[in-house]
Amino acid sequence: MDESNEDPRLPHRRNPNKSVSLDQLAEFGVLYWKLNPTIYENDEELAKIREDRGYNYMDLLDLCPEKVENYEQKLKNFYTEHIHQDEEIRYCLEGSGYFDVRDKDDRWIRILIKAGDLIILPAGIYHRFTLDPSNYVKLMRLFKGEPVWTAYNRPQEDNPARKEYIKGLTEKFGVPLATH
C-alpha cells in the first residue's frame, strides 16, 4: 500500500503494485476463507469455522451513511490504527471495504474484502478498516462468548496481546519486528 494521505477509501496501490499472497498474509496470522454469502445462515463451512474456533456469538453490521449514527466519526475510529486483545473476525456479506494490516517491516498491506470474504486478524496485530468509494458493507461479526470490541490505539507495545503477537512472529521470522 502506498503512503498517500488521500481519501482512505481509494485503493492506494503502490507503483509498481506488489501483490501479497494468502500464504504471505498467513505468515502474519491473517487467515482468509472464500464462502458463499447467500447461504450464510445454513453454510456448513461457516458452521465448521465457528465450531473449530469457538465463535458462539454473531451479529450483523450494516455500515453506510443512512444506517449508522455519527457515520463519519465511526469510520474515522475504524481507520485509526489499533489492536485488539482477541481475534477480529469479519465475514463480508454485501458491499466491500479495506482492512489494512502491518507487515513484519511495519509497512501497510491493504486487503480488499467483498461479499464472500471471511477474514481473521490475530490478536495484537496493528490494523485499521475503511470502506471503499461505494460507502457500503454488511459484515457479520463473530466473537467467542460475549461481544467485546475494544480498540487499543497505537502505540501498544506493552499490551500483552501485542507482546504475544510479536513473540510469535519473532520466533517465526527469527528476528525482531520493526516497530516505529
Contacts in CASP RR format, 6 or more apart in sequence:
PFRMAT RR
TARGET T0000
AUTHOR 0000-0000-0000
METHOD contacts of the structure
MODEL  1
MDESNEDPRLPHRRNPNKSVSLDQLAEFGVLYWKLNPTIYENDEELAKIR
EDRGYNYMDLLDLCPEKVENYEQKLKNFYTEHIHQDEEIRYCLEGSGYFD
VRDKDDRWIRILIKAGDLIILPAGIYHRFTLDPSNYVKLMRLFKGEPVWT
AYNRPQEDNPARKEYIKGLTEKFGVPLATH
1 12 0 8 1.000
1 13 0 8 1.000
1 14 0 8 1.000
1 100 0 8 1.000
1 107 0 8 1.000
1 108 0 8 1.000
1 109 0 8 1.000
1 110 0 8 1.000
2 12 0 8 1.000
2 13 0 8 1.000
2 14 0 8 1.000
2 15 0 8 1.000
3 108 0 8 1.000
4 12 0 8 1.000
6 12 0 8 1.000
7 133 0 8 1.000
8 79 0 8 1.000
8 98 0 8 1.000
8 130 0 8 1.000
9 97 0 8 1.000
9 98 0 8 1.000
9 130 0 8 1.000
9 131 0 8 1.000
9 132 0 8 1.000
9 133 0 8 1.000
9 135 0 8 1.000
10 132 0 8 1.000
10 133 0 8 1.000
11 110 0 8 1.000
11 112 0 8 1.000
11 132 0 8 1.000
12 110 0 8 1.000
13 110 0 8 1.000
20 103 0 8 1.000
20 109 0 8 1.000
22 32 0 8 1.000
25 31 0 8 1.000
25 32 0 8 1.000
25 101 0 8 1.000
25 109 0 8 1.000
25 111 0 8 1.000
26 32 0 8 1.000
27 104 0 8 1.000
27 172 0 8 1.000
27 173 0 8 1.000
28 101 0 8 1.000
28 103 0 8 1.000
28 104 0 8 1.000
28 109 0 8 1.000
28 122 0 8 1.000
28 125 0 8 1.000
28 169 0 8 1.000
29 120 0 8 1.000
29 121 0 8 1.000
29 122 0 8 1.000
29 125 0 8 1.000
30 101 0 8 1.000
30 111 0 8 1.000
30 119 0 8 1.000
30 120 0 8 1.000
30 121 0 8 1.000
30 122 0 8 1.000
30 125 0 8 1.000
31 119 0 8 1.000
31 120 0 8 1.000
32 117 0 8 1.000
32 118 0 8 1.000
32 119 0 8 1.000
32 120 0 8 1.000
33 45 0 8 1.000
33 49 0 8 1.000
33 117 0 8 1.000
33 118 0 8 1.000
34 116 0 8 1.000
34 117 0 8 1.000
34 118 0 8 1.000
35 43 0 8 1.000
35 45 0 8 1.000
35 46 0 8 1.000
35 91 0 8 1.000
35 116 0 8 1.000
35 117 0 8 1.000
35 118 0 8 1.000
36 43 0 8 1.000
36 116 0 8 1.000
37 91 0 8 1.000
37 92 0 8 1.000
37 93 0 8 1.000
37 94 0 8 1.000
37 115 0 8 1.000
37 116 0 8 1.000
40 46 0 8 1.000
40 91 0 8 1.000
40 93 0 8 1.000
40 140 0 8 1.000
46 91 0 8 1.000
46 118 0 8 1.000
49 55 0 8 1.000
49 118 0 8 1.000
50 56 0 8 1.000
50 58 0 8 1.000
50 142 0 8 1.000
53 87 0 8 1.000
53 89 0 8 1.000
53 120 0 8 1.000
53 144 0 8 1.000
54 144 0 8 1.000
55 89 0 8 1.000
55 142 0 8 1.000
55 143 0 8 1.000
55 144 0 8 1.000
56 143 0 8 1.000
56 144 0 8 1.000
56 145 0 8 1.000
57 142 0 8 1.000
57 143 0 8 1.000
57 144 0 8 1.000
57 145 0 8 1.000
57 146 0 8 1.000
57 147 0 8 1.000
58 140 0 8 1.000
58 141 0 8 1.000
58 142 0 8 1.000
58 143 0 8 1.000
59 140 0 8 1.000
59 141 0 8 1.000
59 147 0 8 1.000
60 93 0 8 1.000
60 138 0 8 1.000
60 139 0 8 1.000
60 140 0 8 1.000
60 141 0 8 1.000
61 138 0 8 1.000
61 139 0 8 1.000
61 140 0 8 1.000
61 141 0 8 1.000
62 68 0 8 1.000
62 136 0 8 1.000
62 138 0 8 1.000
63 74 0 8 1.000
63 75 0 8 1.000
63 131 0 8 1.000
63 136 0 8 1.000
63 137 0 8 1.000
63 138 0 8 1.000
63 139 0 8 1.000
64 71 0 8 1.000
64 135 0 8 1.000
64 136 0 8 1.000
64 137 0 8 1.000
65 71 0 8 1.000
65 135 0 8 1.000
68 74 0 8 1.000
75 130 0 8 1.000
75 131 0 8 1.000
77 151 0 8 1.000
78 128 0 8 1.000
78 129 0 8 1.000
78 130 0 8 1.000
79 128 0 8 1.000
79 129 0 8 1.000
79 130 0 8 1.000
80 128 0 8 1.000
80 151 0 8 1.000
80 153 0 8 1.000
81 126 0 8 1.000
81 127 0 8 1.000
81 128 0 8 1.000
81 153 0 8 1.000
81 154 0 8 1.000
82 126 0 8 1.000
82 127 0 8 1.000
82 128 0 8 1.000
82 151 0 8 1.000
82 152 0 8 1.000
82 153 0 8 1.000
82 154 0 8 1.000
82 156 0 8 1.000
83 123 0 8 1.000
83 124 0 8 1.000
83 125 0 8 1.000
83 126 0 8 1.000
83 127 0 8 1.000
83 151 0 8 1.000
83 152 0 8 1.000
83 154 0 8 1.000
83 156 0 8 1.000
83 159 0 8 1.000
83 161 0 8 1.000
83 162 0 8 1.000
83 165 0 8 1.000
84 121 0 8 1.000
84 123 0 8 1.000
84 124 0 8 1.000
84 149 0 8 1.000
84 150 0 8 1.000
84 151 0 8 1.000
84 152 0 8 1.000
84 161 0 8 1.000
85 123 0 8 1.000
85 124 0 8 1.000
85 148 0 8 1.000
85 150 0 8 1.000
85 152 0 8 1.000
85 159 0 8 1.000
85 160 0 8 1.000
85 161 0 8 1.000
86 123 0 8 1.000
86 143 0 8 1.000
86 144 0 8 1.000
86 148 0 8 1.000
86 161 0 8 1.000
87 120 0 8 1.000
87 121 0 8 1.000
87 122 0 8 1.000
87 123 0 8 1.000
88 120 0 8 1.000
88 121 0 8 1.000
88 127 0 8 1.000
89 118 0 8 1.000
89 119 0 8 1.000
89 120 0 8 1.000
89 121 0 8 1.000
89 141 0 8 1.000
89 142 0 8 1.000
89 143 0 8 1.000
90 99 0 8 1.000
90 113 0 8 1.000
90 118 0 8 1.000
90 119 0 8 1.000
90 139 0 8 1.000
90 140 0 8 1.000
90 141 0 8 1.000
90 142 0 8 1.000
91 116 0 8 1.000
91 117 0 8 1.000
91 118 0 8 1.000
91 119 0 8 1.000
91 139 0 8 1.000
91 140 0 8 1.000
91 142 0 8 1.000
92 113 0 8 1.000
92 114 0 8 1.000
92 115 0 8 1.000
92 116 0 8 1.000
92 117 0 8 1.000
92 118 0 8 1.000
92 137 0 8 1.000
92 138 0 8 1.000
92 139 0 8 1.000
93 115 0 8 1.000
93 116 0 8 1.000
93 138 0 8 1.000
93 139 0 8 1.000
93 140 0 8 1.000
94 115 0 8 1.000
94 136 0 8 1.000
94 137 0 8 1.000
94 138 0 8 1.000
95 114 0 8 1.000
95 115 0 8 1.000
95 134 0 8 1.000
95 136 0 8 1.000
95 137 0 8 1.000
95 138 0 8 1.000
96 112 0 8 1.000
96 113 0 8 1.000
96 114 0 8 1.000
96 115 0 8 1.000
96 131 0 8 1.000
96 132 0 8 1.000
96 134 0 8 1.000
96 136 0 8 1.000
96 137 0 8 1.000
97 112 0 8 1.000
97 113 0 8 1.000
97 114 0 8 1.000
97 129 0 8 1.000
97 130 0 8 1.000
97 131 0 8 1.000
97 132 0 8 1.000
97 134 0 8 1.000
97 137 0 8 1.000
98 110 0 8 1.000
98 111 0 8 1.000
98 112 0 8 1.000
98 113 0 8 1.000
98 129 0 8 1.000
98 130 0 8 1.000
98 131 0 8 1.000
98 132 0 8 1.000
99 110 0 8 1.000
99 111 0 8 1.000
99 113 0 8 1.000
99 119 0 8 1.000
99 121 0 8 1.000
99 127 0 8 1.000
99 128 0 8 1.000
99 129 0 8 1.000
100 108 0 8 1.000
100 109 0 8 1.000
100 110 0 8 1.000
100 111 0 8 1.000
100 127 0 8 1.000
100 128 0 8 1.000
100 129 0 8 1.000
100 130 0 8 1.000
101 108 0 8 1.000
101 109 0 8 1.000
101 111 0 8 1.000
101 121 0 8 1.000
101 125 0 8 1.000
101 126 0 8 1.000
101 127 0 8 1.000
102 108 0 8 1.000
102 109 0 8 1.000
102 125 0 8 1.000
102 126 0 8 1.000
102 127 0 8 1.000
103 109 0 8 1.000
104 169 0 8 1.000
104 173 0 8 1.000
104 177 0 8 1.000
104 178 0 8 1.000
105 177 0 8 1.000
105 178 0 8 1.000
106 177 0 8 1.000
106 178 0 8 1.000
106 179 0 8 1.000
106 180 0 8 1.000
111 119 0 8 1.000
112 132 0 8 1.000
113 119 0 8 1.000
113 137 0 8 1.000
121 127 0 8 1.000
122 165 0 8 1.000
123 161 0 8 1.000
123 164 0 8 1.000
123 165 0 8 1.000
124 156 0 8 1.000
124 159 0 8 1.000
124 161 0 8 1.000
124 162 0 8 1.000
124 164 0 8 1.000
124 165 0 8 1.000
125 165 0 8 1.000
126 154 0 8 1.000
126 156 0 8 1.000
131 137 0 8 1.000
141 147 0 8 1.000
141 149 0 8 1.000
152 159 0 8 1.000
156 162 0 8 1.000
157 163 0 8 1.000
157 166 0 8 1.000
157 179 0 8 1.000
166 176 0 8 1.000
166 177 0 8 1.000
166 179 0 8 1.000
169 177 0 8 1.000
170 176 0 8 1.000
170 177 0 8 1.000
END
